[in-house]
Amino acid sequence: MGRRRRKVVRIPRKRLPRFFSCPRCGQQSVRVEIFRDEGRAVVSCGNCGLKEEFPVKPAQKEVDVYCMFTDKIYGSLKRAPVSKA
């Protein structure tokens, strides 16, 4: 008699997304391109054409640049003057 074989459970690794949601149009069409040799990153939406450029450090990833992008967009929305009519 032999003993039972154990079932090997493989845990899938979570991957970072390639496309992010756009704060202006809401579509999953924002792409982050990092140019490490130049020290900059370009964030652009393929749907509405929103485009920003940011300086990046060597340790930053696409998610970090996307967070800087959303902070800039939502920060500018909060500072917009509100008319009291």
PDB file as gemmi writes it, atoms N, CA and C in Angstrom:
CRYST1    1.000    1.000    1.000  90.00  90.00  90.00 P 1                      
ATOM      1  N   MET A   1       0.825  -1.187   0.000  1.00  0.00           N  
ATOM      2  CA  MET A   1       0.000   0.000   0.000  1.00  0.00           C  
ATOM      3  C   MET A   1       0.867   1.249   0.000  1.00  0.00           C  
ATOM      4  N   GLY A   2       0.452   2.129  -0.793  1.00  0.00           N  
ATOM      5  CA  GLY A   2       1.165   3.402  -0.847  1.00  0.00           C  
ATOM      6  C   GLY A   2       0.298   4.515  -0.284  1.00  0.00           C  
ATOM      7  N   ARG A   3       0.919   5.614  -0.082  1.00  0.00           N  
ATOM      8  CA  ARG A   3       0.116   6.725   0.421  1.00  0.00           C  
ATOM      9  C   ARG A   3      -0.415   7.559  -0.736  1.00  0.00           C  
ATOM     10  N   ARG A   4      -1.398   8.388  -0.444  1.00  0.00           N  
ATOM     11  CA  ARG A   4      -2.019   9.204  -1.469  1.00  0.00           C  
ATOM     12  C   ARG A   4      -1.096  10.335  -1.895  1.00  0.00           C  
ATOM     13  N   ARG A   5      -1.190  10.654  -3.149  1.00  0.00           N  
ATOM     14  CA  ARG A   5      -0.412  11.784  -3.647  1.00  0.00           C  
ATOM     15  C   ARG A   5      -1.120  13.081  -3.281  1.00  0.00           C  
ATOM     16  N   ARG A   6      -0.319  14.069  -2.955  1.00  0.00           N  
ATOM     17  CA  ARG A   6      -0.905  15.373  -2.639  1.00  0.00           C  
ATOM     18  C   ARG A   6      -1.191  16.136  -3.927  1.00  0.00           C  
ATOM     19  N   LYS A   7      -2.280  16.866  -3.893  1.00  0.00           N  
ATOM     20  CA  LYS A   7      -2.663  17.669  -5.038  1.00  0.00           C  
ATOM     21  C   LYS A   7      -1.859  18.976  -5.005  1.00  0.00           C  
ATOM     22  N   VAL A   8      -1.213  19.311  -6.100  1.00  0.00           N  
ATOM     23  CA  VAL A   8      -0.421  20.529  -6.178  1.00  0.00           C  
ATOM     24  C   VAL A   8      -1.348  21.690  -6.508  1.00  0.00           C  
ATOM     25  N   VAL A   9      -1.394  22.656  -5.615  1.00  0.00           N  
ATOM     26  CA  VAL A   9      -2.231  23.833  -5.812  1.00  0.00           C  
ATOM     27  C   VAL A   9      -1.337  24.979  -6.262  1.00  0.00           C  
ATOM     28  N   ARG A  10      -1.557  25.450  -7.464  1.00  0.00           N  
ATOM     29  CA  ARG A  10      -0.770  26.559  -7.991  1.00  0.00           C  
ATOM     30  C   ARG A  10      -1.566  27.840  -7.837  1.00  0.00           C  
ATOM     31  N   ILE A  11      -0.934  28.821  -7.251  1.00  0.00           N  
ATOM     32  CA  ILE A  11      -1.578  30.117  -7.052  1.00  0.00           C  
ATOM     33  C   ILE A  11      -1.170  31.028  -8.211  1.00  0.00           C  
ATOM     34  N   PRO A  12      -2.140  31.507  -8.999  1.00  0.00           N  
ATOM     35  CA  PRO A  12      -1.791  32.379 -10.122  1.00  0.00           C  
ATOM     36  C   PRO A  12      -1.310  33.745  -9.612  1.00  0.00           C  
ATOM     37  N   ARG A  13      -0.246  34.260 -10.244  1.00  0.00           N  
ATOM     38  CA  ARG A  13       0.277  35.565  -9.870  1.00  0.00           C  
ATOM     39  C   ARG A  13      -0.611  36.652 -10.437  1.00  0.00           C  
ATOM     40  N   LYS A  14      -0.867  37.666  -9.640  1.00  0.00           N  
ATOM     41  CA  LYS A  14      -1.662  38.794 -10.114  1.00  0.00           C  
ATOM     42  C   LYS A  14      -0.767  39.707 -10.937  1.00  0.00           C  
ATOM     43  N   ARG A  15      -1.280  40.138 -12.062  1.00  0.00           N  
ATOM     44  CA  ARG A  15      -0.516  41.000 -12.955  1.00  0.00           C  
ATOM     45  C   ARG A  15      -1.112  42.390 -12.956  1.00  0.00           C  
ATOM     46  N   LEU A  16      -0.271  43.364 -13.243  1.00  0.00           N  
ATOM     47  CA  LEU A  16      -0.728  44.735 -13.343  1.00  0.00           C  
ATOM     48  C   LEU A  16      -1.469  44.925 -14.661  1.00  0.00           C  
ATOM     49  N   PRO A  17      -2.495  45.759 -14.682  1.00  0.00           N  
ATOM     50  CA  PRO A  17      -3.251  45.951 -15.925  1.00  0.00           C  
ATOM     51  C   PRO A  17      -2.446  46.729 -16.959  1.00  0.00           C  
ATOM     52  N   ARG A  18      -2.737  46.474 -18.225  1.00  0.00           N  
ATOM     53  CA  ARG A  18      -2.087  47.199 -19.319  1.00  0.00           C  
ATOM     54  C   ARG A  18      -2.818  48.507 -19.617  1.00  0.00           C  
ATOM     55  N   PHE A  19      -4.144  48.476 -19.501  1.00  0.00           N  
ATOM     56  CA  PHE A  19      -4.954  49.656 -19.767  1.00  0.00           C  
ATOM     57  C   PHE A  19      -5.698  50.038 -18.502  1.00  0.00           C  
ATOM     58  N   PHE A  20      -5.835  51.339 -18.286  1.00  0.00           N  
ATOM     59  CA  PHE A  20      -6.499  51.866 -17.099  1.00  0.00           C  
ATOM     60  C   PHE A  20      -7.736  52.653 -17.533  1.00  0.00           C  
ATOM     61  N   SER A  21      -8.588  52.984 -16.564  1.00  0.00           N  
ATOM     62  CA  SER A  21      -9.794  53.742 -16.896  1.00  0.00           C  
ATOM     63  C   SER A  21      -9.481  55.231 -16.949  1.00  0.00           C  
ATOM     64  N   CYS A  22     -10.118  55.902 -17.881  1.00  0.00           N  
ATOM     65  CA  CYS A  22      -9.893  57.333 -18.099  1.00  0.00           C  
ATOM     66  C   CYS A  22     -10.771  58.139 -17.150  1.00  0.00           C  
ATOM     67  N   PRO A  23     -10.213  59.140 -16.462  1.00  0.00           N  
ATOM     68  CA  PRO A  23     -11.032  59.954 -15.571  1.00  0.00           C  
ATOM     69  C   PRO A  23     -11.981  60.892 -16.325  1.00  0.00           C  
ATOM     70  N   ARG A  24     -11.718  61.172 -17.593  1.00  0.00           N  
ATOM     71  CA  ARG A  24     -12.587  62.068 -18.352  1.00  0.00           C  
ATOM     72  C   ARG A  24     -13.741  61.330 -19.019  1.00  0.00           C  
ATOM     73  N   CYS A  25     -13.430  60.247 -19.773  1.00  0.00           N  
ATOM     74  CA  CYS A  25     -14.484  59.573 -20.540  1.00  0.00           C  
ATOM     75  C   CYS A  25     -14.951  58.265 -19.911  1.00  0.00           C  
ATOM     76  N   GLY A  26     -14.200  57.701 -18.955  1.00  0.00           N  
ATOM     77  CA  GLY A  26     -14.630  56.502 -18.251  1.00  0.00           C  
ATOM     78  C   GLY A  26     -14.323  55.188 -18.956  1.00  0.00           C  
ATOM     79  N   GLN A  27     -13.694  55.215 -20.116  1.00  0.00           N  
ATOM     80  CA  GLN A  27     -13.372  53.995 -20.859  1.00  0.00           C  
ATOM     81  C   GLN A  27     -12.048  53.402 -20.371  1.00  0.00           C  
ATOM     82  N   GLN A  28     -11.858  52.121 -20.596  1.00  0.00           N  
ATOM     83  CA  GLN A  28     -10.609  51.434 -20.258  1.00  0.00           C  
ATOM     84  C   GLN A  28      -9.627  51.624 -21.407  1.00  0.00           C  
ATOM     85  N   SER A  29      -9.159  52.835 -21.626  1.00  0.00           N  
ATOM     86  CA  SER A  29      -8.326  53.103 -22.794  1.00  0.00           C  
ATOM     87  C   SER A  29      -7.107  53.963 -22.480  1.00  0.00           C  
ATOM     88  N   VAL A  30      -6.733  54.101 -21.215  1.00  0.00           N  
ATOM     89  CA  VAL A  30      -5.562  54.887 -20.848  1.00  0.00           C  
ATOM     90  C   VAL A  30      -4.341  53.979 -20.834  1.00  0.00           C  
ATOM     91  N   ARG A  31      -3.324  54.389 -21.560  1.00  0.00           N  
ATOM     92  CA  ARG A  31      -2.084  53.612 -21.642  1.00  0.00           C  
ATOM     93  C   ARG A  31      -0.934  54.471 -21.113  1.00  0.00           C  
ATOM     94  N   VAL A  32      -0.039  53.839 -20.358  1.00  0.00           N  
ATOM     95  CA  VAL A  32       1.116  54.523 -19.783  1.00  0.00           C  
ATOM     96  C   VAL A  32       2.372  54.013 -20.474  1.00  0.00           C  
ATOM     97  N   GLU A  33       3.129  54.925 -21.066  1.00  0.00           N  
ATOM     98  CA  GLU A  33       4.398  54.570 -21.702  1.00  0.00           C  
ATOM     99  C   GLU A  33       5.517  55.232 -20.917  1.00  0.00           C  
ATOM    100  N   ILE A  34       6.479  54.435 -20.448  1.00  0.00           N  
ATOM    101  CA  ILE A  34       7.591  54.963 -19.669  1.00  0.00           C  
ATOM    102  C   ILE A  34       8.854  54.890 -20.508  1.00  0.00           C  
ATOM    103  N   PHE A  35       9.533  56.030 -20.629  1.00  0.00           N  
ATOM    104  CA  PHE A  35      10.815  56.113 -21.317  1.00  0.00           C  
ATOM    105  C   PHE A  35      11.875  56.322 -20.243  1.00  0.00           C  
ATOM    106  N   ARG A  36      12.451  55.222 -19.778  1.00  0.00           N  
ATOM    107  CA  ARG A  36      13.387  55.278 -18.642  1.00  0.00           C  
ATOM    108  C   ARG A  36      14.681  56.009 -18.978  1.00  0.00           C  
ATOM    109  N   ASP A  37      15.165  55.869 -20.198  1.00  0.00           N  
ATOM    110  CA  ASP A  37      16.408  56.548 -20.552  1.00  0.00           C  
ATOM    111  C   ASP A  37      16.252  58.061 -20.584  1.00  0.00           C  
ATOM    112  N   GLU A  38      15.044  58.550 -20.879  1.00  0.00           N  
ATOM    113  CA  GLU A  38      14.771  59.988 -20.891  1.00  0.00           C  
ATOM    114  C   GLU A  38      14.227  60.478 -19.554  1.00  0.00           C  
ATOM    115  N   GLY A  39      13.791  59.564 -18.691  1.00  0.00           N  
ATOM    116  CA  GLY A  39      13.265  59.945 -17.385  1.00  0.00           C  
ATOM    117  C   GLY A  39      11.890  60.577 -17.441  1.00  0.00           C  
ATOM    118  N   ARG A  40      11.065  60.137 -18.376  1.00  0.00           N  
ATOM    119  CA  ARG A  40       9.716  60.690 -18.496  1.00  0.00           C  
ATOM    120  C   ARG A  40       8.727  59.590 -18.833  1.00  0.00           C  
ATOM    121  N   ALA A  41       7.450  59.902 -18.601  1.00  0.00           N  
ATOM    122  CA  ALA A  41       6.371  58.972 -18.918  1.00  0.00           C  
ATOM    123  C   ALA A  41       5.249  59.744 -19.597  1.00  0.00           C  
ATOM    124  N   VAL A  42       4.605  59.106 -20.560  1.00  0.00           N  
ATOM    125  CA  VAL A  42       3.492  59.711 -21.280  1.00  0.00           C  
ATOM    126  C   VAL A  42       2.246  58.886 -20.992  1.00  0.00           C  
ATOM    127  N   VAL A  43       1.205  59.567 -20.498  1.00  0.00           N  
ATOM    128  CA  VAL A  43      -0.078  58.931 -20.212  1.00  0.00           C  
ATOM    129  C   VAL A  43      -1.072  59.469 -21.230  1.00  0.00           C  
ATOM    130  N   SER A  44      -1.700  58.573 -21.993  1.00  0.00           N  
ATOM    131  CA  SER A  44      -2.625  59.040 -23.021  1.00  0.00           C  
ATOM    132  C   SER A  44      -3.846  58.136 -23.097  1.00  0.00           C  
ATOM    133  N   CYS A  45      -4.987  58.757 -23.386  1.00  0.00           N  
ATOM    134  CA  CYS A  45      -6.245  58.037 -23.562  1.00  0.00           C  
ATOM    135  C   CYS A  45      -6.482  57.863 -25.052  1.00  0.00           C  
ATOM    136  N   GLY A  46      -6.742  56.650 -25.470  1.00  0.00           N  
ATOM    137  CA  GLY A  46      -6.995  56.371 -26.877  1.00  0.00           C  
ATOM    138  C   GLY A  46      -8.380  56.754 -27.324  1.00  0.00           C  
ATOM    139  N   ASN A  47      -9.288  56.987 -26.388  1.00  0.00           N  
ATOM    140  CA  ASN A  47     -10.668  57.295 -26.733  1.00  0.00           C  
ATOM    141  C   ASN A  47     -10.899  58.804 -26.863  1.00  0.00           C  
ATOM    142  N   CYS A  48     -10.583  59.568 -25.808  1.00  0.00           N  
ATOM    143  CA  CYS A  48     -10.895  61.006 -25.825  1.00  0.00           C  
ATOM    144  C   CYS A  48      -9.680  61.871 -26.141  1.00  0.00           C  
ATOM    145  N   GLY A  49      -8.466  61.313 -26.163  1.00  0.00           N  
ATOM    146  CA  GLY A  49      -7.286  62.079 -26.544  1.00  0.00           C  
ATOM    147  C   GLY A  49      -6.620  62.833 -25.414  1.00  0.00           C  
ATOM    148  N   LEU A  50      -7.006  62.587 -24.177  1.00  0.00           N  
ATOM    149  CA  LEU A  50      -6.383  63.226 -23.022  1.00  0.00           C  
ATOM    150  C   LEU A  50      -4.943  62.747 -22.924  1.00  0.00           C  
ATOM    151  N   LYS A  51      -3.996  63.692 -22.765  1.00  0.00           N  
ATOM    152  CA  LYS A  51      -2.589  63.319 -22.785  1.00  0.00           C  
ATOM    153  C   LYS A  51      -1.818  64.174 -21.779  1.00  0.00           C  
ATOM    154  N   GLU A  52      -0.964  63.533 -20.990  1.00  0.00           N  
ATOM    155  CA  GLU A  52      -0.125  64.222 -20.009  1.00  0.00           C  
ATOM    156  C   GLU A  52       1.261  63.606 -20.026  1.00  0.00           C  
ATOM    157  N   GLU A  53       2.236  64.379 -19.586  1.00  0.00           N  
ATOM    158  CA  GLU A  53       3.605  63.895 -19.501  1.00  0.00           C  
ATOM    159  C   GLU A  53       4.131  64.165 -18.099  1.00  0.00           C  
ATOM    160  N   PHE A  54       4.836  63.190 -17.520  1.00  0.00           N  
ATOM    161  CA  PHE A  54       5.333  63.280 -16.159  1.00  0.00           C  
ATOM    162  C   PHE A  54       6.798  62.872 -16.095  1.00  0.00           C  
ATOM    163  N   PRO A  55       7.565  63.499 -15.182  1.00  0.00           N  
ATOM    164  CA  PRO A  55       8.920  62.996 -14.927  1.00  0.00           C  
ATOM    165  C   PRO A  55       8.826  61.760 -14.035  1.00  0.00           C  
ATOM    166  N   VAL A  56       9.661  60.770 -14.284  1.00  0.00           N  
ATOM    167  CA  VAL A  56       9.620  59.540 -13.491  1.00  0.00           C  
ATOM    168  C   VAL A  56      10.992  59.212 -12.924  1.00  0.00           C  
ATOM    169  N   LYS A  57      10.974  58.489 -11.825  1.00  0.00           N  
ATOM    170  CA  LYS A  57      12.187  57.979 -11.203  1.00  0.00           C  
ATOM    171  C   LYS A  57      12.363  56.533 -11.646  1.00  0.00           C  
ATOM    172  N   PRO A  58      13.564  55.986 -11.535  1.00  0.00           N  
ATOM    173  CA  PRO A  58      13.798  54.614 -12.028  1.00  0.00           C  
ATOM    174  C   PRO A  58      12.944  53.540 -11.362  1.00  0.00           C  
ATOM    175  N   ALA A  59      12.533  53.738 -10.125  1.00  0.00           N  
ATOM    176  CA  ALA A  59      11.786  52.702  -9.416  1.00  0.00           C  
ATOM    177  C   ALA A  59      10.284  52.749  -9.676  1.00  0.00           C  
ATOM    178  N   GLN A  60       9.786  53.778 -10.343  1.00  0.00           N  
ATOM    179  CA  GLN A  60       8.345  53.912 -10.547  1.00  0.00           C  
ATOM    180  C   GLN A  60       7.863  53.009 -11.673  1.00  0.00           C  
ATOM    181  N   LYS A  61       6.659  52.469 -11.475  1.00  0.00           N  
ATOM    182  CA  LYS A  61       6.024  51.592 -12.460  1.00  0.00           C  
ATOM    183  C   LYS A  61       4.851  52.326 -13.109  1.00  0.00           C  
ATOM    184  N   GLU A  62       4.149  51.621 -14.015  1.00  0.00           N  
ATOM    185  CA  GLU A  62       3.022  52.219 -14.723  1.00  0.00           C  
ATOM    186  C   GLU A  62       1.903  52.631 -13.777  1.00  0.00           C  
ATOM    187  N   VAL A  63       1.671  51.835 -12.745  1.00  0.00           N  
ATOM    188  CA  VAL A  63       0.600  52.137 -11.793  1.00  0.00           C  
ATOM    189  C   VAL A  63       0.891  53.425 -11.043  1.00  0.00           C  
ATOM    190  N   ASP A  64       2.146  53.641 -10.678  1.00  0.00           N  
ATOM    191  CA  ASP A  64       2.524  54.856  -9.971  1.00  0.00           C  
ATOM    192  C   ASP A  64       2.302  56.096 -10.833  1.00  0.00           C  
ATOM    193  N   VAL A  65       2.645  56.007 -12.100  1.00  0.00           N  
ATOM    194  CA  VAL A  65       2.450  57.129 -13.014  1.00  0.00           C  
ATOM    195  C   VAL A  65       0.963  57.378 -13.231  1.00  0.00           C  
ATOM    196  N   TYR A  66       0.170  56.310 -13.333  1.00  0.00           N  
ATOM    197  CA  TYR A  66      -1.282  56.469 -13.481  1.00  0.00           C  
ATOM    198  C   TYR A  66      -1.884  57.154 -12.256  1.00  0.00           C  
ATOM    199  N   CYS A  67      -1.389  56.829 -11.065  1.00  0.00           N  
ATOM    200  CA  CYS A  67      -1.876  57.484  -9.846  1.00  0.00           C  
ATOM    201  C   CYS A  67      -1.532  58.970  -9.849  1.00  0.00           C  
ATOM    202  N   MET A  68      -0.329  59.330 -10.309  1.00  0.00           N  
ATOM    203  CA  MET A  68       0.030  60.748 -10.432  1.00  0.00           C  
ATOM    204  C   MET A  68      -0.895  61.450 -11.422  1.00  0.00           C  
ATOM    205  N   PHE A  69      -1.233  60.751 -12.501  1.00  0.00           N  
ATOM    206  CA  PHE A  69      -2.131  61.283 -13.529  1.00  0.00           C  
ATOM    207  C   PHE A  69      -3.522  61.560 -12.957  1.00  0.00           C  
ATOM    208  N   THR A  70      -4.088  60.595 -12.253  1.00  0.00           N  
ATOM    209  CA  THR A  70      -5.429  60.794 -11.685  1.00  0.00           C  
ATOM    210  C   THR A  70      -5.413  61.855 -10.595  1.00  0.00           C  
ATOM    211  N   ASP A  71      -4.347  61.929  -9.809  1.00  0.00           N  
ATOM    212  CA  ASP A  71      -4.244  62.983  -8.799  1.00  0.00           C  
ATOM    213  C   ASP A  71      -4.244  64.356  -9.445  1.00  0.00           C  
ATOM    214  N   LYS A  72      -3.536  64.496 -10.554  1.00  0.00           N  
ATOM    215  CA  LYS A  72      -3.488  65.784 -11.248  1.00  0.00           C  
ATOM    216  C   LYS A  72      -4.849  66.138 -11.842  1.00  0.00           C  
ATOM    217  N   ILE A  73      -5.518  65.164 -12.461  1.00  0.00           N  
ATOM    218  CA  ILE A  73      -6.821  65.423 -13.090  1.00  0.00           C  
ATOM    219  C   ILE A  73      -7.874  65.760 -12.041  1.00  0.00           C  
ATOM    220  N   TYR A  74      -7.993  64.929 -10.999  1.00  0.00           N  
ATOM    221  CA  TYR A  74      -9.007  65.165  -9.981  1.00  0.00           C  
ATOM    222  C   TYR A  74      -8.675  66.374  -9.128  1.00  0.00           C  
ATOM    223  N   GLY A  75      -7.408  66.707  -8.970  1.00  0.00           N  
ATOM    224  CA  GLY A  75      -7.014  67.891  -8.230  1.00  0.00           C  
ATOM    225  C   GLY A  75      -7.410  69.157  -8.970  1.00  0.00           C  
ATOM    226  N   SER A  76      -7.300  69.147 -10.309  1.00  0.00           N  
ATOM    227  CA  SER A  76      -7.686  70.309 -11.091  1.00  0.00           C  
ATOM    228  C   SER A  76      -9.209  70.451 -11.136  1.00  0.00           C  
ATOM    229  N   LEU A  77      -9.936  69.343 -11.013  1.00  0.00           N  
ATOM    230  CA  LEU A  77     -11.395  69.429 -10.985  1.00  0.00           C  
ATOM    231  C   LEU A  77     -11.886  70.058  -9.689  1.00  0.00           C  
ATOM    232  N   LYS A  78     -11.198  69.805  -8.590  1.00  0.00           N  
ATOM    233  CA  LYS A  78     -11.611  70.365  -7.302  1.00  0.00           C  
ATOM    234  C   LYS A  78     -11.371  71.860  -7.249  1.00  0.00           C  
ATOM    235  N   ARG A  79     -10.320  72.350  -7.907  1.00  0.00           N  
ATOM    236  CA  ARG A  79      -9.978  73.764  -7.853  1.00  0.00           C  
ATOM    237  C   ARG A  79     -10.759  74.617  -8.851  1.00  0.00           C  
ATOM    238  N   ALA A  80     -11.602  74.022  -9.642  1.00  0.00           N  
ATOM    239  CA  ALA A  80     -12.358  74.786 -10.634  1.00  0.00           C  
ATOM    240  C   ALA A  80     -13.338  75.710  -9.903  1.00  0.00           C  
ATOM    241  N   PRO A  81     -13.428  76.953 -10.363  1.00  0.00           N  
ATOM    242  CA  PRO A  81     -14.321  77.906  -9.701  1.00  0.00           C  
ATOM    243  C   PRO A  81     -15.803  77.507  -9.861  1.00  0.00           C  
ATOM    244  N   VAL A  82     -16.540  77.655  -8.788  1.00  0.00           N  
ATOM    245  CA  VAL A  82     -17.950  77.308  -8.777  1.00  0.00           C  
ATOM    246  C   VAL A  82     -18.738  78.610  -8.831  1.00  0.00           C  
ATOM    247  N   SER A  83     -19.620  78.727  -9.806  1.00  0.00           N  
ATOM    248  CA  SER A  83     -20.431  79.930  -9.924  1.00  0.00           C  
ATOM    249  C   SER A  83     -21.671  79.802  -9.058  1.00  0.00           C  
ATOM    250  N   LYS A  84     -21.965  80.855  -8.330  1.00  0.00           N  
ATOM    251  CA  LYS A  84     -23.156  80.870  -7.454  1.00  0.00           C  
ATOM    252  C   LYS A  84     -24.235  81.718  -8.102  1.00  0.00           C  
ATOM    253  N   ALA A  85     -24.957  81.128  -8.996  1.00  0.00           N  
ATOM    254  CA  ALA A  85     -25.994  81.874  -9.707  1.00  0.00           C  
ATOM    255  C   ALA A  85     -27.369  81.499  -9.238  1.00  0.00           C  
TER     256      ALA A  85                                                      
END                                                                             
